[in-house]
């Protein structure tokens, strides 16, 4: 099964919405917590950058291991998460762009047999590389929506 063009296109372009989403948004608005216990827009961006890094590592494991179990990622359980949420938005955005280039460069040349390799998600079961990519893109889209919402909702400010 080749990489569907829609998946490849979204992988290449999904983050292109960020300049539009963030147009006119102040650093204070990026750090705002509309509700106690929710992530700010900046923290959602940090999650996207960190998870993209984790996902790239997972894609590499998928190519070198036979059907690995890939545990569910939870930022709160990640020892690197506190470091990520301290980063400034511009640095996070740069990391997102750089990592996305790497991810695209590593995924695009995969052969049909490499795309058909599988890994097991503890909740969703065995998925192919293509299904993992779709899962990644949908997860990312959810957090991009949160960036739009959080950066425009009133609430408590904070870094």
C-alpha positions, 0 to 999 in steps of 0.5 A: 500500500503506497502512502496516500497522497492526502496523507503525504500532503497533510504531512507536508502542509498541516503546520502551514496553518500556524502563521494564520492561527497565530497572526496577531496573537501576543506572547501573553495570549499564548501563555494564557490558561483559560481554565485551571488545569488546561494547557495554554496555546504555547503548551499545546505547541510544545506538546506538538513539538515534543510528540513529533520528536517522539513520533519520529523515534517511533517511525524509526523503531517501526522500520527496525523492529518487528511489530513493536509495542509503542506505549501511549504517550502522555506528556505528564509522564515524560521526564523531558516535558517540564523542559519543553514547556519552558521554551519560548513560542518562537523556539518551539515553532522553529523546532516544529518546522525543522522536525517536520522536514526531517519526518517528511524526508524519512517517510516519503521514500518508504517503500510499500513493504516499509509502509505496511510494517506494523506496531501495536498501540496499547488501545488501538491495536496493530497499525501500519505505518500509514495508519500511525501517520494518520493517527499522528496527523489527527492528534496534531490537528486536535492540538492545532485547534486547541492552539487557536482556541486557547490563544483567543479565550480570556483567562489567567495569564502565565508562562 
